[in-house]
Amino acid sequence: MPLISWQGLQERLFEVPLGAGNYGALQVSDSRLYYLERARGENVKAELKSIAIDNKELKPELFAGELQEYALSGDRKKIYFRKFKEKDSGNMFIVDAAKNAPSDTSKSLVRIADWSIVLHPKEEWQQIFQDAWRMHRDYLFDAKMRGADWPPSRASTQACWSASATARN
């Protein structure tokens, strides 16, 4: 199946009549187009704007200001966004995908201070090794390594790597 269905493409395209600007992170819900707009310059704060997709007057609405990032959920019904803050990573919120964010976002705040994360460094290092090894096996090209017997290569590399990881801990 082709990635782009060329048949009838011109009927499915829609031009967003916006003037020139610094736009990014375009995402679409069932009824709105969301995008970040930034002024020119360094360390500028982005504004999340939305436009109704209804073939009527296309007027951009401010969803939320002073953002660092946003993302639409997989089902396109919720929006995650992170507010800009000078000294830390900023507050994160999850709200309904609508015309604009609710005026009271206190109930939508993601409280990461309440999170508890269990880490298993030995298992994580093992996963990192496996991922790195697979990437080298699958994407490294060196003409001298054609026909290399990869499983023994992995076993010997893993033995050396595990010994040095044990020494570090």
Contact map, one row per residue, 1 for C-alpha under 8 A:
1110000000000000000000000000000000000000000000000000000000000000000000000000000000000000000000000000000000000000000000000000000000000000000000000000000000000000000000000
1111100000000000000000000000000000000000000000000000000000000000000000000000000000000000000000000000000000000000000000000000000000000000000000000000000000000000000000000
1111100000000000000000000000000000000000000000000000000000000000000000000000000000000000000000000000000000000000000000000000000000000000000000000000000000000000000000000
0111110000000000000000000000000000000000000000000000000000000000000000000000000000000000000000000000000000000000000000000000000000000000000000000000000000000000000000000
0111111110000000000000000000000000000000000000000000000000000000000000000000000000000000000000000000000000000000000000000000000000000000000000000000000000000000000000000
0001111110000000000000000000000000000000000000000000000000000000000000000000000000000000000000000000000000000000000000000000000000000000000000000000000000000000000000000
0000111110000000000000000000000000000000000000000000000000000000000000000000000000000000000000000000000000000000000000000000000000000000000000000000000000000000000000000
0000111111110000000000000000000000000000000000000000000000000000000000000000000000000000000000000000000000000000000000000000000000000000000000000000000000000000000000000
0000111111111000000000000000000000000000000000000000000000000000000000000000000000000000000000000000000000000000000000000000000000000000000000000000000000000000000000000
0000000111111000000000000000000000000000000000000000000000000000000000000000000000000000000000000000000000000000000000000000000000000000000000000000000000000000000000000
0000000111111000000000000000000000000000000000000000000000000000000000000000000000000000000000000000000000000000000000000000000000000000000000000000000000000000000000000
0000000111111100000000000000000000000000000000000000000000000000000000000000000000000000000000000000000000000000000000000000000000000000000000000000000000000000000000000
0000000011111110000000000000000000000000000000000000000000000000000000000000000000000000000000000000000000000000000000000000000000000000000000000000000000000000000000000
0000000000011111000000000000000000000000000000000000000000000000000000000000000000000000000000000000000000000000000000000000000000000000000000000000000000000000000000000
0000000000001111100000000000000000000000000000000000000000000000000000000000000000000000000000000000000000000000000000000000000000000000000000000000000000000000000000000
0000000000000111110000000000000000000000000000000000000000000000000000000000000000000000000000000000000000000000000000000000000000000000000000000000000000000000000000000
0000000000000011111000000000000000000000000000000000000001000000000000000000000000000000000000000000000000000000000000000000000000000000000000000000000000000000000000000
0000000000000001111100000000000000000000000000000000000000000000000000000000000000000000000000000000000000000000000000000000000000000000000000000000000000000000000000000
0000000000000000111110000000000000000000000000000000000000000000000000000000000000000000000000000000000000000000000000000000000000000000000000000000000000000000000000000
0000000000000000011111000000000000000000000000000000000000000000000000000000000000000000000000000000000000000000000000000000000000000000000000000000000000000000000000000
0000000000000000001111100000000000001110000000000000000000000000000000000000000000000000000000000000000000000000000000000000000000000000000000000000000000000000000000000
0000000000000000000111110000000000001111000000000000000000000000000000000000000000000000000000000000000000000000000000000000000000000000000000000000000000000000000000000
0000000000000000000011111100000000111100000000000000000000000000000000000000000000000000000000000000000000000000000000000000000000000000000000000000000000000000000000000
0000000000000000000001111100000000111000000000000000000000000000000000000000000000000000000000000000000000000000000000000000000000000000000000000000000000000000000000000
0000000000000000000000111110000001110000000000000000000000000000000000000000000000000000000000000000000000000000000000000000000000000000000000000000000000000000000000000
0000000000000000000000111111000011110000000000000000000000000000000000000000000000000000000000000000000000000000000000000000000000000000000000000000000000000000000000000
0000000000000000000000001111100011100000000000000000000000000000000000110000000000000000000000000000000000000000000000000000000000000000000000000000000000000000000000000
0000000000000000000000000111111111000000000000000000000000000000000000010001000000000000000000000000000000000000000000000000000000000000000000000000000000000000000000000
0000000000000000000000000011111111000000000000000000000000000000000000010001100000000000000000001000000000000000000000000000000000000000000000000000000000000000000000000
0000000000000000000000000001111100000000000000000000000000000000000000000001000000000000000000000000000000000000000000000000000000000000000000000000000000000000000000000
0000000000000000000000000001111110000000000000000001110000000000000000000000000000000000000000000000000000000000000000000000000000000000000000000000000000000000000000000
0000000000000000000000000001111111000000000000000111100000000000000000000000000000000000000000000110000000000000000000000000000000000000000000000000000000000000000000000
0000000000000000000000000111101111100000000000000111100000000000000000000000000000000000000000000000000000000000000000000000000000000000000000000000000000000000000000000
0000000000000000000000001111100111110000000000011110000000000000000000000000000000000000000000000000000000000000000000000000000000000000000000000000000000000000000000000
0000000000000000000000111110000011111000000000011100000000000000000000000000000000000000000000000000000000000000000000000000000000000000000000000000000000000000000000000
0000000000000000000000111100000001111100000001111000000000000000000000000000000000000000000000000000000000000000000000000000000000000000000000000000000000000000000000000
0000000000000000000011110000000000111110000001111000000000000000000000000000000000000000000000000000000000000000000000000000000000000000000000000000000000000000000000000
0000000000000000000011100000000000011111000111100000000000000000000000000000000000000000000000000000000000000000000000000000000000000000000000000000000000000000000000000
0000000000000000000011000000000000001111100111000000000000000000000000000000000000000000000000000000000000000000000000000000000000000000000000000000000000000000000000000
0000000000000000000001000000000000000111110100000000000000000000000000000000000000000000000000000000000000000000000000000000000000000000000000000000000000000000000000000
0000000000000000000000000000000000000011111100000000000000000000000000000000000000000000000000000000000000000000000000000000000000000000000000000000000000000000000000000
0000000000000000000000000000000000000001111100000000000000000000000000000000000000000000000000000000000000000000000000000000000000000000000000000000000000000000000000000
0000000000000000000000000000000000000000111110000000000000000000000000000000000000000000000000000000000000000000000000000000000000000000000000000000000000000000000000000
0000000000000000000000000000000000000111111111000000000000000000000000000000000000000000000000000000000000000000000000000000000000000000000000000000000000000000000000000
0000000000000000000000000000000000000110001111100000000000000000111100000000000000010000000000000000000000000000000000000000000000000000000000000000000000000000000000000
0000000000000000000000000000000000011110000111110000000000000000111110000000000000000000000000000000000000000000000000000000000000000000000000000000000000000000000000000
0000000000000000000000000000000000011100000011111000000000000111111000000000000000000000000000000000000000000000000000000000000000000000000000000000000000000000000000000
0000000000000000000000000000000001111000000001111100000000000111101001000000000000000000000000000000000000000000000000000000000000000000000000000000000000000000000000000
0000000000000000000000000000000001111000000000111110000000011111000000000000000000000000000000000001000000000000000000000000000000000000000000000000000000000000000000000
0000000000000000000000000000000111100000000000011111000000011110000000000000000000000000000000000011000000000000000000000000000000000000000000000000000000000000000000000
0000000000000000000000000000000111000000000000001111100001111000000000000000000000000000000000000010000000000000000000000000000000000000000000000000000000000000000000000
0000000000000000000000000000001110000000000000000111110001110000000000000000000000000000000000000010000000000000000000000000000000000000000000000000000000000000000000000
0000000000000000000000000000001110000000000000000011111101000000000000000000000000000000000000000000000000000000000000000000000000000000000000000000000000000000000000000
0000000000000000000000000000001000000000000000000001111100000000000000000000000000000000000000000000000000000000000000000000000000000000000000000000000000000000000000000
0000000000000000000000000000000000000000000000000000111111000000000000000000000000000000000000000000000000000000000000000000000000000000000000000000000000000000000000000
0000000000000000000000000000000000000000000000000000111111000000000000000000000000000000000000000000000000000000000000000000000000000000000000000000000000000000000000000
0000000000000000000000000000000000000000000000000000001111100000000000000000000000000000000000000000000000000000000000000000000000000000000000000000000000000000000000000
0000000000000000100000000000000000000000000000000011101111110000000000000000000000000000000000000000000000000000000000000000000000000000000000000000000000000000000000000
0000000000000000000000000000000000000000000000000011000011111000000000000000000000000000000000000000000000000000000000000000000000000000000000000000000000000000000000000
0000000000000000000000000000000000000000000000001111000001111100000000000000000000000000000000000000000000000000000000000000000000000000000000000000000000000000000000000
0000000000000000000000000000000000000000000000001110000000111110000000000000000000000000000000000011000000000000000000000000000000000000000000000000000000000000000000000
0000000000000000000000000000000000000000000000111100000000011111100000000000000000000000000000000001000000000000000000000000000000000000000000000000000000000000000000000
0000000000000000000000000000000000000000000000111100000000001111100000000000000000000000000000000011100000000000000000000000000000000000000000000000000000000000000000000
0000000000000000000000000000000000000000000000111000000000000111111000000000000000000000000000000001100000000000000000000000000000000000000000000000000000000000000000000
0000000000000000000000000000000000000000000011110000000000000111111000000000000000100000000000000000000000000000000000000000000000000000000000000000000000000000000000000
0000000000000000000000000000000000000000000011100000000000000001111100000000000000110000000000000000000000000000000000000000000000000000000000000000000000000000000000000
0000000000000000000000000000000000000000000011110000000000000001111111000000000011110000000000000000000000000000000000000000000000000000000000000000000000000000000000000
0000000000000000000000000000000000000000000011000000000000000000011111000000000011110000000000000000000000000000000000000000000000000000000000000000000000000000000000000
0000000000000000000000000000000000000000000001000000000000000000001111100000000011100000000000000000000000000000000000000000000000000000000000000000000000000000000000000
0000000000000000000000000000000000000000000000010000000000000000001111110000001111000000000000000000000000000000000000000000000000000000000000000000000000000000000000000
0000000000000000000000000010000000000000000000000000000000000000000011111000001110000000000000000000000000000000000000000000000000000000000000000000000000000000000000000
0000000000000000000000000011100000000000000000000000000000000000000001111101111100000000000000001000000000000000000000000000000000000000000000000000000000000000000000000
0000000000000000000000000000000000000000000000000000000000000000000000111111111100000000000000000000000000000000000000000000000000000000000000000000000000000000000000000
0000000000000000000000000000000000000000000000000000000000000000000000011111100000000000000000000000000000000000000000000000000000000000000000000000000000000000000000000
0000000000000000000000000000000000000000000000000000000000000000000000001111110000000000000000000000000000000000000000000000000000000000000000000000000000000000000000000
0000000000000000000000000001110000000000000000000000000000000000000000011111111000000000000000001000000000000000000000000000000000000000000000000000000000000000000000000
0000000000000000000000000000100000000000000000000000000000000000000000011111111000000000000000011000000000000000000000000000000000000000000000000000000000000000000000000
0000000000000000000000000000000000000000000000000000000000000000000000011011111100000000000001111000000000000000000000000000000000000000000000000000000000000000000000000
0000000000000000000000000000000000000000000000000000000000000000000001111001111110000000000011111000000000000000000000000000000000000000000000000000000000000000000000000
0000000000000000000000000000000000000000000000000000000000000000000001111000011111000000000111100000000000000000000000000000000000000000000000000000000000000000000000000
0000000000000000000000000000000000000000000000000000000000000000001111100000001111100000000111000000000000000000000000000000000000000000000000000000000000000000000000000
0000000000000000000000000000000000000000000000000000000000000000001111000000000111110000011110000000000000000000000000000000000000000000000000000000000000000000000000000
0000000000000000000000000000000000000000000000000000000000000000111110000000000011111000011100000000000000000000000000000000000000000000000000000000000000000000000000000
0000000000000000000000000000000000000000000010000000000000000000011100000000000001111100111000000000000000000000000000000000000000000000000000000000000000000000000000000
0000000000000000000000000000000000000000000000000000000000000000000000000000000000111111111000000000000000000000000000000000000000000000000000000000000000000000000000000
0000000000000000000000000000000000000000000000000000000000000000000000000000000000011111010000000000000000000000000000000000000000000000000000000000000000000000000000000
0000000000000000000000000000000000000000000000000000000000000000000000000000000000001111100000000000000000000000000000000000000000000000000000000000000000000000000000000
0000000000000000000000000000000000000000000000000000000000000000000000000000000000001111110000000000000000000000000000000000000000000000000000000000000000000000000000000
0000000000000000000000000000000000000000000000000000000000000000000000000000000000011011111000000000000000000000000000000000000000000000000000000000000000000000000000000
0000000000000000000000000000000000000000000000000000000000000000000000000000000001111101111100000000000000000000000000000000000000000000000000000000000000000000000000000
0000000000000000000000000000000000000000000000000000000000000000000000000000000001111000111110000000000000001100000000000000000000000000000000000000000000000000000000000
0000000000000000000000000000000000000000000000000000000000000000000000000000000111100000011111000000000000001110000000000000000000000000000000000000000000000000000000000
0000000000000000000000000000000000000000000000000000000000000000000000000000001111000000001111100000000010011100000000000000000000000000000000000000000000000000000000000
0000000000000000000000000000000000000000000000000000000000000000000000000000011110000000000111110000000000011100000000000000000000000000000000000000000000000000000000000
0000000000000000000000000000000000000000000000000000000000000000000000000000011100000000000011111000110010010000000000000000000000000000000000000000000000000000000000000
0000000000000000000000000000000000000000000000000000000000000000000000000000111000000000000001111100100000000000000000000000000000000000000000000000000000000000000000000
0000000000000000000000000000100000000000000000000000000000000000000000010001111000000000000000111111100000000000000000000000000000000000000000000000000000000000000000000
0000000000000000000000000000000100000000000000000000000000000000000000000000000000000000000000011111100000000000000000000000000000000000000000000000000000000000000000000
0000000000000000000000000000000100000000000000000111000000001010000000000000000000000000000000001111100000000000000000000000000000000000000000000000000000000000000000000
0000000000000000000000000000000000000000000000001100000000001111000000000000000000000000000000001111110000000000000000000000000000000000000000000000000000000000000000000
0000000000000000000000000000000000000000000000000000000000000011000000000000000000000000000000111111111010000000000000000000000000000000000000000000000000000000000000000
0000000000000000000000000000000000000000000000000000000000000000000000000000000000000000000000100001111110000000000000000000000000000000000000000000000000000000000000000
0000000000000000000000000000000000000000000000000000000000000000000000000000000000000000000000000000111110000000000000000000000000000000000000000000000000000000000000000
0000000000000000000000000000000000000000000000000000000000000000000000000000000000000000000000000000011111100000000000000000000000000000000000000000000000000000000000000
0000000000000000000000000000000000000000000000000000000000000000000000000000000000000000000010100000111111111000000000000000000000000000000000000000000000000000000000000
0000000000000000000000000000000000000000000000000000000000000000000000000000000000000000000000000000000111111000000000000000000000000000000000000000000000000000000000000
0000000000000000000000000000000000000000000000000000000000000000000000000000000000000000000000000000000111111000000000000000000000000000000000000000000000000000000000000
0000000000000000000000000000000000000000000000000000000000000000000000000000000000000000000011100000000011111100000000000000000000000000000000000000000000000000000000000
0000000000000000000000000000000000000000000000000000000000000000000000000000000000000000001111000000000011111110000000000000000000000000000000000000000000000000000000000
0000000000000000000000000000000000000000000000000000000000000000000000000000000000000000001111000000000000011111000000000000000000000000000000000000000000000000000000000
0000000000000000000000000000000000000000000000000000000000000000000000000000000000000000000100000000000000001111111000000000000000000000000000000000000000000000000000000
0000000000000000000000000000000000000000000000000000000000000000000000000000000000000000000000000000000000000111111000000000000000000000000000000000000000000000000000000
0000000000000000000000000000000000000000000000000000000000000000000000000000000000000000000000000000000000000011111000000000000000000000000000000000000000000000000000000
0000000000000000000000000000000000000000000000000000000000000000000000000000000000000000000000000000000000000011111100000000000000000000000000000000000000000000000000000
0000000000000000000000000000000000000000000000000000000000000000000000000000000000000000000000000000000000000011111110000000000000000000000000000000000000000000000000000
0000000000000000000000000000000000000000000000000000000000000000000000000000000000000000000000000000000000000000011111000000000000000000000000000000000000000000000000000
0000000000000000000000000000000000000000000000000000000000000000000000000000000000000000000000000000000000000000001111100000000000000000000000000000000000000000000000000
0000000000000000000000000000000000000000000000000000000000000000000000000000000000000000000000000000000000000000000111110000000000000000000000000000000000000000000000000
0000000000000000000000000000000000000000000000000000000000000000000000000000000000000000000000000000000000000000000011111001000000000000000000000000000000000000000000000
0000000000000000000000000000000000000000000000000000000000000000000000000000000000000000000000000000000000000000000001111111000000000000000000000000000000000000000000000
0000000000000000000000000000000000000000000000000000000000000000000000000000000000000000000000000000000000000000000000111111100000000000000000000000000000000000000000000
0000000000000000000000000000000000000000000000000000000000000000000000000000000000000000000000000000000000000000000000011111110000000000000000000000000000000000000000000
0000000000000000000000000000000000000000000000000000000000000000000000000000000000000000000000000000000000000000000000011111111000000000000000000000000000000000000000000
0000000000000000000000000000000000000000000000000000000000000000000000000000000000000000000000000000000000000000000000111111111100000000000000000000000000000000000000000
0000000000000000000000000000000000000000000000000000000000000000000000000000000000000000000000000000000000000000000000001111111110000000000000000000000000000000000000000
0000000000000000000000000000000000000000000000000000000000000000000000000000000000000000000000000000000000000000000000000111111111000000000000000000000000000000000000000
0000000000000000000000000000000000000000000000000000000000000000000000000000000000000000000000000000000000000000000000000011111111100000000000000000000000000000000000000
0000000000000000000000000000000000000000000000000000000000000000000000000000000000000000000000000000000000000000000000000001111111110000000000000000000000000000000000000
0000000000000000000000000000000000000000000000000000000000000000000000000000000000000000000000000000000000000000000000000000111111111000000000000000000000000100000000000
0000000000000000000000000000000000000000000000000000000000000000000000000000000000000000000000000000000000000000000000000000011111111100000000000000000000000000000000000
0000000000000000000000000000000000000000000000000000000000000000000000000000000000000000000000000000000000000000000000000000001111111110000000000000000000000000000000000
0000000000000000000000000000000000000000000000000000000000000000000000000000000000000000000000000000000000000000000000000000000111111111000000000000000000000000000000000
0000000000000000000000000000000000000000000000000000000000000000000000000000000000000000000000000000000000000000000000000000000011111111100000000000000001000000000000000
0000000000000000000000000000000000000000000000000000000000000000000000000000000000000000000000000000000000000000000000000000000001111111110000000000000000000000000000000
0000000000000000000000000000000000000000000000000000000000000000000000000000000000000000000000000000000000000000000000000000000000111111111100000000000000000000000000000
0000000000000000000000000000000000000000000000000000000000000000000000000000000000000000000000000000000000000000000000000000000000011111111100000000000000000000000000000
0000000000000000000000000000000000000000000000000000000000000000000000000000000000000000000000000000000000000000000000000000000000001111111100000000010000000000000000000
0000000000000000000000000000000000000000000000000000000000000000000000000000000000000000000000000000000000000000000000000000000000000111111100000000000000000000000000000
0000000000000000000000000000000000000000000000000000000000000000000000000000000000000000000000000000000000000000000000000000000000000011111110000000000000000000000000000
0000000000000000000000000000000000000000000000000000000000000000000000000000000000000000000000000000000000000000000000000000000000000011111111000000000000000000000000000
0000000000000000000000000000000000000000000000000000000000000000000000000000000000000000000000000000000000000000000000000000000000000000001111101000000000000000000000000
0000000000000000000000000000000000000000000000000000000000000000000000000000000000000000000000000000000000000000000000000000000000000000000111111100000000000000000000000
0000000000000000000000000000000000000000000000000000000000000000000000000000000000000000000000000000000000000000000000000000000000000000000011111100000000000000000000000
0000000000000000000000000000000000000000000000000000000000000000000000000000000000000000000000000000000000000000000000000000000000000000000001111100000000000000000000000
0000000000000000000000000000000000000000000000000000000000000000000000000000000000000000000000000000000000000000000000000000000000000000000011111111000000000000000000000
0000000000000000000000000000000000000000000000000000000000000000000000000000000000000000000000000000000000000000000000000000000000000000000001111111000000000000000000000
0000000000000000000000000000000000000000000000000000000000000000000000000000000000000000000000000000000000000000000000000000000000000000000000001111100000000000000000000
0000000000000000000000000000000000000000000000000000000000000000000000000000000000000000000000000000000000000000000000000000000000000000000000001111110000000000000000000
0000000000000000000000000000000000000000000000000000000000000000000000000000000000000000000000000000000000000000000000000000000000000000000000000011111110000000000000000
0000000000000000000000000000000000000000000000000000000000000000000000000000000000000000000000000000000000000000000000000000000000000000100000000001111111000000000000000
0000000000000000000000000000000000000000000000000000000000000000000000000000000000000000000000000000000000000000000000000000000000000000000000000000111111100000000000000
0000000000000000000000000000000000000000000000000000000000000000000000000000000000000000000000000000000000000000000000000000000000000000000000000000111111110000000000000
0000000000000000000000000000000000000000000000000000000000000000000000000000000000000000000000000000000000000000000000000000000000000000000000000000111111111000000000000
0000000000000000000000000000000000000000000000000000000000000000000000000000000000000000000000000000000000000000000000000000000000001000000000000000011111111100000000000
0000000000000000000000000000000000000000000000000000000000000000000000000000000000000000000000000000000000000000000000000000000000000000000000000000001111111110000000000
0000000000000000000000000000000000000000000000000000000000000000000000000000000000000000000000000000000000000000000000000000000000000000000000000000000111111111000000000
0000000000000000000000000000000000000000000000000000000000000000000000000000000000000000000000000000000000000000000000000000000000000000000000000000000011111111100000000
0000000000000000000000000000000000000000000000000000000000000000000000000000000000000000000000000000000000000000000000000000000010000000000000000000000001111111110000000
0000000000000000000000000000000000000000000000000000000000000000000000000000000000000000000000000000000000000000000000000000000000000000000000000000000000111111111000000
0000000000000000000000000000000000000000000000000000000000000000000000000000000000000000000000000000000000000000000000000000000000000000000000000000000000011111111100000
0000000000000000000000000000000000000000000000000000000000000000000000000000000000000000000000000000000000000000000000000000000000000000000000000000000000001111111110000
0000000000000000000000000000000000000000000000000000000000000000000000000000000000000000000000000000000000000000000000000000000000000000000000000000000000000111111111000
0000000000000000000000000000000000000000000000000000000000000000000000000000000000000000000000000000000000000000000000000000000000000000000000000000000000000011111111100
0000000000000000000000000000000000000000000000000000000000000000000000000000000000000000000000000000000000000000000000000000000000000000000000000000000000000001111111110
0000000000000000000000000000000000000000000000000000000000000000000000000000000000000000000000000000000000000000000000000000000000000000000000000000000000000000111111111
0000000000000000000000000000000000000000000000000000000000000000000000000000000000000000000000000000000000000000000000000000000000000000000000000000000000000000011111111
0000000000000000000000000000000000000000000000000000000000000000000000000000000000000000000000000000000000000000000000000000000000000000000000000000000000000000001111111
0000000000000000000000000000000000000000000000000000000000000000000000000000000000000000000000000000000000000000000000000000000000000000000000000000000000000000000111111
0000000000000000000000000000000000000000000000000000000000000000000000000000000000000000000000000000000000000000000000000000000000000000000000000000000000000000000011111
